[in-house]
Amino acid sequence: MAEGLTITTGGAGSAGPAAARRRVVWLLDGLGLGGAERLAVRFAAAVPPPWQVELVGLKAEPDPAQVWGAAWAPVAGRAHQVHMRRLADAAGWLRLLRLLRQLRPALLHTHLRYATVWGGAAARVLGLPYVATVHVGPQPEPLRRQRWAAGLEAASRRRAARVIYVSAAQRAAWDARGERAVVVANGVEPPPLFAAPLAARRRALGVPEAAWVLTTVAVVRAAKGWRTWLRAAERIAAQHPRAWLVWVGGGPELEALRRAAAASRWAARLQVPGPRADVAAWLGLSDLFLFPSEQEAQPTAVLEAMATGLPILASDLPAIAELLDGCGRLLPPGDDAAWAAAALALGSPAAAPERRALAAAARRRAAEQFGEAAWRERLLQLYAEVTDGGRRHGAAAPAAAGGVLLPRRPAAL
């Protein structure tokens, strides 16, 4: 085996032609704990036969089994790491080519920028059809290398059999001329049923039993609004003696957030546990969900909070407004005073009926419009359309909210 290529699968590449006809490779930038990665692990674990999904991460990550815990077991035999060091890693791309030749997939599904650039190039060399999911909205690219990478990604998307956007608002925000664009909203599974009482679950995660818990789940970077969160958290803690504010997630600015939280006057009630596989456990012990992000396409964490049945305060962004559709409160990004005031108002005893109504509406909308089983079915329908025209997978998916919207021409939604 060549240096730098980690294959944790048990002989997938030696499977016969019949199995390969329904094998799909999900190619991601890495296999760490992020929103796209959580979707990938859940999809690969639950995809029904005859489909088979292999997960491939470009970047080297710590041992995924240690990072993901029990959630990793169903996919452990179908996961691979290519160990790319940077975007301009031609040797890493050759390792990716070698791995794809071994796996012999019928289709490649790329996620995020690096995967779409390198995966699209590999698919063209190998003659594979590929689809690309766009998980983010357009954003400024201040550095030359970022603009260069963005241009490569855009070119790769134009050559894809389908480009999948996760919300209509996200699709409208991108200049998708020349793409075969569709919209497939992400899906979430119902929250788990916890055997332990709430007090015990809080103690296990270091949360006081009687606390009023306000939780955020997001990658820690500036665009996710962690500075707004911190300022709002300090305002909330100053006015509510039982307020306990949690930010779950890793990312490039995690240590900056931890240092700022530790320096706060209210540090004892600001909890930053970092990247966690047990997101559902944190949501399950929370009273309110805060999502102060400044840029979004369709946040998986908000979907998970909806499925849990939490009252939600989120940034007033087109994609989030589309997602919530009235079952949460929308607030101006960056206005920490408004966030603190809204959280305190929604947490007051007088607001209990509104909290219950918002929670019930969020849970119902998640179940009816964003179920995980329906999301898998929509993706499998799209795969079948790309690989064999859908002849062996049933009727076309509905062009409805959360469904696959097939354009009449490229660039049309």
C-alpha positions as CSV (number, residue, x, y, z in Angstrom):
1,M,0.0,0.0,0.0
2,A,1.4,3.4,-0.9
3,E,2.5,5.8,1.9
4,G,-0.2,8.2,3.0
5,L,-3.3,6.1,1.9
6,T,-5.3,4.6,4.8
7,I,-7.9,2.1,3.8
8,T,-10.0,0.8,6.6
9,T,-12.4,-1.2,4.5
10,G,-12.6,-5.0,4.4
11,G,-12.1,-5.8,0.8
12,A,-14.7,-3.6,-0.8
13,G,-12.5,-3.2,-3.9
14,S,-12.7,-6.9,-4.6
15,A,-16.5,-7.1,-4.7
16,G,-18.0,-8.3,-8.0
17,P,-19.5,-6.1,-10.8
18,A,-23.1,-6.5,-9.5
19,A,-22.2,-4.9,-6.2
20,A,-20.2,-2.1,-7.9
21,R,-23.2,-1.1,-9.9
22,R,-24.8,0.3,-6.8
23,R,-21.6,1.5,-5.0
24,V,-21.4,5.3,-4.3
25,V,-18.4,7.0,-2.9
26,W,-19.1,10.0,-0.6
27,L,-15.9,12.2,-0.9
28,L,-15.5,14.8,1.8
29,D,-12.7,17.2,2.8
30,G,-12.3,15.2,6.0
31,L,-14.1,12.8,8.3
32,G,-14.2,15.0,11.4
33,L,-17.2,16.1,13.5
34,G,-19.0,18.6,11.3
35,G,-22.5,19.0,9.9
36,A,-21.8,17.5,6.5
37,E,-19.8,14.7,8.1
38,R,-22.7,13.8,10.5
39,L,-25.0,13.5,7.5
40,A,-22.5,11.4,5.6
41,V,-22.0,8.9,8.5
42,R,-25.8,8.6,9.0
43,F,-26.4,8.1,5.3
44,A,-23.7,5.5,4.9
45,A,-24.9,3.6,8.0
46,A,-28.6,3.4,6.9
47,V,-28.6,3.2,3.1
48,P,-30.6,0.2,2.0
49,P,-29.4,-2.6,-0.3
50,P,-28.5,-2.9,-3.1
51,W,-26.9,0.5,-2.5
52,Q,-23.5,0.7,-0.7
53,V,-21.8,3.8,0.4
54,E,-18.1,4.2,1.0
55,L,-16.8,7.3,2.9
56,V,-13.5,8.9,1.8
57,G,-11.9,11.9,3.5
58,L,-9.2,13.8,1.8
59,K,-7.4,15.3,4.8
60,A,-5.8,13.2,7.6
61,E,-7.9,13.2,10.7
62,P,-7.5,11.5,14.1
63,D,-8.8,8.0,14.4
64,P,-12.4,8.4,13.5
65,A,-13.4,5.5,15.7
66,Q,-12.1,7.5,18.7
67,V,-13.7,10.7,17.5
68,W,-17.1,9.4,16.6
69,G,-17.5,6.7,19.2
70,A,-20.4,4.2,18.8
71,A,-21.8,6.2,15.7
72,W,-18.7,5.0,13.8
73,A,-19.2,1.3,14.1
74,P,-21.7,0.8,11.2
75,V,-19.4,2.5,8.7
76,A,-16.0,1.4,10.1
77,G,-15.5,-1.1,7.3
78,R,-16.2,1.4,4.6
79,A,-14.1,4.4,5.5
80,H,-10.9,5.6,4.0
81,Q,-8.4,8.6,4.4
82,V,-6.3,9.9,1.5
83,H,-4.1,12.1,3.8
84,M,-3.9,15.2,1.5
85,R,-1.9,18.0,3.0
86,R,-3.2,20.9,1.0
87,L,-5.2,21.8,-2.1
88,A,-2.2,21.6,-4.4
89,D,-1.3,18.1,-3.3
90,A,-0.9,16.3,-6.6
91,A,0.6,13.2,-4.9
92,G,-2.6,13.0,-2.8
93,W,-4.7,13.2,-5.9
94,L,-2.9,10.2,-7.4
95,R,-3.6,8.3,-4.2
96,L,-7.3,9.2,-4.6
97,L,-7.2,7.9,-8.1
98,R,-5.8,4.7,-7.0
99,L,-8.4,4.3,-4.2
100,L,-11.3,5.0,-6.6
101,R,-9.9,2.4,-9.1
102,Q,-9.9,-0.1,-6.3
103,L,-13.4,0.7,-5.1
104,R,-14.9,0.9,-8.6
105,P,-18.0,3.0,-7.7
106,A,-20.9,3.6,-10.0
107,L,-21.0,7.2,-8.8
108,L,-19.0,9.7,-6.9
109,H,-20.7,12.2,-4.6
110,T,-18.5,15.1,-3.6
111,H,-19.0,17.5,-0.6
112,L,-17.3,20.8,0.2
113,R,-14.6,22.6,-1.8
114,Y,-11.5,20.4,-1.8
115,A,-13.6,17.3,-2.4
116,T,-15.4,18.9,-5.4
117,V,-12.2,20.1,-7.0
118,W,-10.2,16.9,-6.6
119,G,-13.1,14.5,-6.9
120,G,-14.4,16.1,-10.0
121,A,-10.9,15.9,-11.6
122,A,-10.6,12.2,-10.6
123,A,-14.1,11.4,-11.9
124,R,-13.3,12.9,-15.3
125,V,-10.0,10.9,-15.6
126,L,-11.8,7.7,-14.6
127,G,-14.9,8.3,-16.6
128,L,-17.2,8.3,-13.5
129,P,-20.3,10.3,-13.2
130,Y,-20.3,12.6,-10.2
131,V,-22.7,14.8,-8.3
132,A,-21.6,17.6,-6.0
133,T,-23.4,19.0,-2.9
134,V,-22.9,22.6,-2.0
135,H,-23.2,23.0,1.8
136,V,-22.4,26.7,2.1
137,G,-23.6,30.0,0.7
138,P,-21.4,32.3,-1.4
139,Q,-18.9,34.3,0.6
140,P,-16.1,36.8,0.1
141,E,-12.8,35.3,-1.0
142,P,-10.2,37.9,0.1
143,L,-7.1,35.9,-0.7
144,R,-5.8,35.1,-4.2
145,R,-5.5,31.4,-3.4
146,Q,-9.1,31.4,-2.1
147,R,-10.3,32.9,-5.3
148,W,-8.3,30.4,-7.3
149,A,-9.8,27.5,-5.4
150,A,-13.3,29.0,-5.7
151,G,-12.8,29.2,-9.5
152,L,-11.7,25.5,-9.6
153,E,-14.7,24.5,-7.6
154,A,-17.1,26.4,-9.8
155,A,-15.6,24.8,-12.9
156,S,-15.9,21.4,-11.4
157,R,-19.6,22.0,-10.5
158,R,-20.3,22.9,-14.1
159,R,-19.1,19.5,-15.2
160,A,-21.1,17.5,-12.6
161,A,-24.1,15.4,-13.6
162,R,-26.0,17.2,-10.9
163,V,-25.2,20.0,-8.4
164,I,-27.2,19.6,-5.2
165,Y,-28.2,22.7,-3.3
166,V,-29.7,22.1,0.2
167,S,-32.2,25.0,0.1
168,A,-33.9,27.1,-2.5
169,A,-32.5,30.2,-0.8
170,Q,-29.0,28.9,-1.1
171,R,-29.6,28.0,-4.8
172,A,-30.8,31.5,-5.5
173,A,-27.8,33.0,-3.8
174,W,-25.3,31.3,-6.1
175,D,-24.6,32.1,-9.7
176,A,-25.3,28.6,-11.0
177,R,-25.3,29.3,-14.7
178,G,-24.2,26.2,-16.6
179,E,-25.0,23.8,-13.7
180,R,-27.5,21.0,-13.7
181,A,-28.9,22.3,-10.4
182,V,-31.3,20.5,-8.1
183,V,-32.5,21.2,-4.5
184,V,-32.4,18.3,-2.0
185,A,-33.0,19.4,1.5
186,N,-31.1,17.6,4.2
187,G,-32.9,15.2,6.6
188,V,-32.6,14.4,10.3
189,E,-33.5,11.3,12.3
190,P,-35.9,11.5,15.2
191,P,-34.2,12.3,18.5
192,P,-33.2,9.3,20.7
193,L,-35.2,8.2,23.7
194,F,-33.1,8.6,26.8
195,A,-33.5,6.1,29.6
196,A,-31.8,8.2,32.2
197,P,-33.7,11.1,33.8
198,L,-32.8,14.7,32.7
199,A,-31.0,15.5,36.0
200,A,-28.7,12.5,35.6
201,R,-28.0,13.3,31.9
202,R,-27.1,16.9,32.9
203,R,-24.8,15.8,35.7
204,A,-23.0,13.4,33.2
205,L,-22.2,16.3,30.9
206,G,-21.2,18.8,33.6
207,V,-24.4,20.8,33.5
208,P,-26.1,21.9,36.7
209,E,-29.4,20.1,37.3
210,A,-31.5,23.3,37.9
211,A,-29.8,25.4,35.1
212,W,-31.7,27.1,32.3
213,V,-29.6,25.7,29.4
214,L,-29.2,27.6,26.2
215,T,-27.2,25.5,23.6
216,T,-25.5,26.3,20.3
217,V,-24.1,23.7,18.0
218,A,-21.8,25.0,15.2
219,V,-18.3,24.9,13.9
220,V,-16.3,27.6,15.7
221,R,-15.4,30.2,13.1
222,A,-16.2,33.9,12.7
223,A,-19.0,33.4,10.2
224,K,-20.9,31.3,12.7
225,G,-21.2,34.3,15.0
226,W,-19.3,33.1,18.1
227,R,-18.4,36.6,19.1
228,T,-22.0,37.7,19.0
229,W,-22.9,34.6,21.0
230,L,-20.2,35.4,23.6
231,R,-21.4,39.0,24.1
232,A,-25.0,37.9,24.2
233,A,-24.2,35.1,26.7
234,E,-22.6,37.6,29.0
235,R,-25.7,39.8,28.9
236,I,-27.9,36.8,29.6
237,A,-25.8,35.5,32.4
238,A,-25.7,38.9,34.1
239,Q,-29.6,39.0,34.2
240,H,-30.5,35.4,34.7
241,P,-28.8,33.7,37.7
242,R,-29.5,30.1,36.4
243,A,-28.5,30.7,32.8
244,W,-26.0,28.2,31.5
245,L,-24.7,28.7,28.0
246,V,-23.1,26.0,25.9
247,W,-21.4,26.0,22.5
248,V,-20.8,22.5,21.1
249,G,-18.4,22.2,18.1
250,G,-14.8,22.3,17.0
251,G,-13.2,24.4,14.3
252,P,-10.4,26.8,13.5
253,E,-11.3,29.3,16.2
254,L,-12.2,26.9,19.0
255,E,-9.3,27.9,21.2
256,A,-10.0,31.6,20.6
257,L,-13.5,31.1,21.8
258,R,-12.3,29.1,24.8
259,R,-9.9,31.8,25.8
260,A,-12.5,34.5,25.5
261,A,-15.0,32.5,27.5
262,A,-12.4,31.7,30.2
263,A,-11.6,35.4,30.5
264,S,-15.3,36.4,30.9
265,R,-16.7,37.5,34.2
266,W,-19.3,34.8,33.7
267,A,-16.8,32.0,32.7
268,A,-18.3,29.6,35.3
269,R,-21.5,29.5,33.3
270,L,-20.1,29.4,29.8
271,Q,-19.3,25.8,28.7
272,V,-17.4,25.1,25.5
273,P,-16.9,21.3,25.2
274,G,-15.5,21.3,21.7
275,P,-16.3,18.8,18.9
276,R,-18.7,16.1,20.1
277,A,-20.3,13.0,18.5
278,D,-23.1,13.1,21.0
279,V,-24.9,16.2,19.7
280,A,-28.3,14.6,20.4
281,A,-27.4,14.3,24.1
282,W,-26.6,18.0,24.4
283,L,-29.7,19.0,22.6
284,G,-31.8,16.6,24.8
285,L,-30.8,18.4,28.0
286,S,-31.4,21.9,26.6
287,D,-34.2,24.4,27.2
288,L,-33.5,26.8,24.3
289,F,-31.4,26.6,21.1
290,L,-29.4,29.6,19.8
291,F,-28.0,29.9,16.4
292,P,-26.3,33.3,15.7
293,S,-24.6,32.4,12.4
294,E,-24.0,35.1,9.8
295,Q,-23.9,32.9,6.7
296,E,-25.9,29.7,6.1
297,A,-27.1,27.3,3.4
298,Q,-29.2,24.9,5.5
299,P,-27.7,24.3,9.0
300,T,-27.9,20.7,10.1
301,A,-27.7,21.8,13.7
302,V,-31.0,23.8,13.4
303,L,-32.6,20.8,11.8
304,E,-31.5,18.6,14.7
305,A,-32.8,21.2,17.2
306,M,-36.2,21.2,15.4
307,A,-36.4,17.4,15.5
308,T,-35.6,17.5,19.2
309,G,-38.5,19.9,19.8
310,L,-36.6,22.9,21.1
311,P,-37.7,26.5,20.9
312,I,-35.2,28.2,18.5
313,L,-33.7,31.6,18.2
314,A,-31.8,31.9,14.9
315,S,-30.3,34.5,12.6
316,D,-32.6,36.1,10.1
317,L,-31.0,34.7,7.0
318,P,-33.0,33.6,3.9
319,A,-32.0,29.9,4.2
320,I,-32.8,29.8,7.9
321,A,-36.2,31.5,7.4
322,E,-37.0,29.0,4.7
323,L,-36.0,26.1,7.0
324,L,-38.0,27.3,10.1
325,D,-41.0,28.7,8.2
326,G,-42.3,30.4,11.3
327,C,-41.5,27.8,13.9
328,G,-38.7,29.8,15.5
329,R,-37.8,33.4,16.2
330,L,-35.5,35.2,13.7
331,L,-33.0,37.8,14.9
332,P,-30.6,40.2,13.3
333,P,-27.1,38.7,12.9
334,G,-24.5,40.4,15.0
335,D,-26.9,42.3,17.4
336,D,-25.9,40.8,20.7
337,A,-28.3,43.1,22.7
338,A,-31.2,41.8,20.6
339,W,-30.2,38.2,21.1
340,A,-29.9,38.6,24.8
341,A,-33.3,40.4,25.1
342,A,-35.0,37.8,22.9
343,A,-33.6,34.9,24.9
344,L,-34.5,36.4,28.2
345,A,-38.0,37.2,27.0
346,L,-38.6,33.7,25.6
347,G,-37.2,32.2,28.8
348,S,-39.6,34.1,31.1
349,P,-42.5,32.2,32.9
350,A,-45.0,34.3,30.9
351,A,-43.6,33.0,27.6
352,A,-44.1,29.3,28.5
353,P,-47.1,28.9,26.1
354,E,-45.1,30.4,23.2
355,R,-42.1,28.1,24.0
356,R,-44.4,25.1,23.9
357,A,-46.0,26.2,20.6
358,L,-42.6,26.9,19.0
359,A,-41.2,23.6,20.1
360,A,-44.2,21.6,18.9
361,A,-44.2,23.4,15.5
362,A,-40.5,22.8,15.1
363,R,-40.8,19.1,15.9
364,R,-43.7,18.7,13.5
365,R,-42.1,20.5,10.6
366,A,-38.9,18.5,11.0
367,A,-40.9,15.2,11.0
368,E,-43.1,16.2,8.0
369,Q,-40.6,18.0,5.8
370,F,-37.1,16.9,6.8
371,G,-37.3,13.3,7.8
372,E,-34.1,11.3,7.3
373,A,-35.8,8.4,5.5
374,A,-37.3,10.7,2.9
375,W,-34.0,12.5,2.4
376,R,-32.2,9.2,1.7
377,E,-35.0,8.2,-0.7
378,R,-34.6,11.5,-2.6
379,L,-30.8,11.1,-2.9
380,L,-31.1,7.5,-4.0
381,Q,-33.7,8.5,-6.7
382,L,-31.2,11.1,-7.9
383,Y,-28.4,8.5,-8.0
384,A,-30.5,6.2,-10.0
385,E,-31.4,9.0,-12.5
386,V,-27.7,9.7,-13.0
387,T,-26.5,6.1,-13.2
388,D,-29.3,4.4,-15.2
389,G,-32.1,6.9,-15.7
390,G,-34.1,5.8,-12.7
391,R,-35.4,2.6,-14.4
392,R,-34.8,0.4,-11.3
393,H,-35.7,2.7,-8.4
394,G,-39.3,3.6,-8.7
395,A,-41.2,6.8,-9.5
396,A,-39.7,10.2,-9.7
397,A,-39.4,12.2,-6.5
398,P,-42.0,15.0,-6.0
399,A,-41.1,18.6,-6.8
400,A,-42.2,19.8,-3.4
401,A,-40.7,21.4,-0.3
402,G,-37.7,19.4,0.7
403,G,-37.8,17.3,-2.5
404,V,-35.7,17.0,-5.6
405,L,-36.4,19.8,-8.0
406,L,-35.2,18.8,-11.4
407,P,-34.6,21.8,-13.7
408,R,-35.9,21.9,-17.2
409,R,-32.6,23.5,-18.3
410,P,-29.3,23.9,-16.5
411,A,-29.4,27.1,-14.3
412,A,-33.1,26.8,-13.7
413,L,-34.5,25.9,-10.3
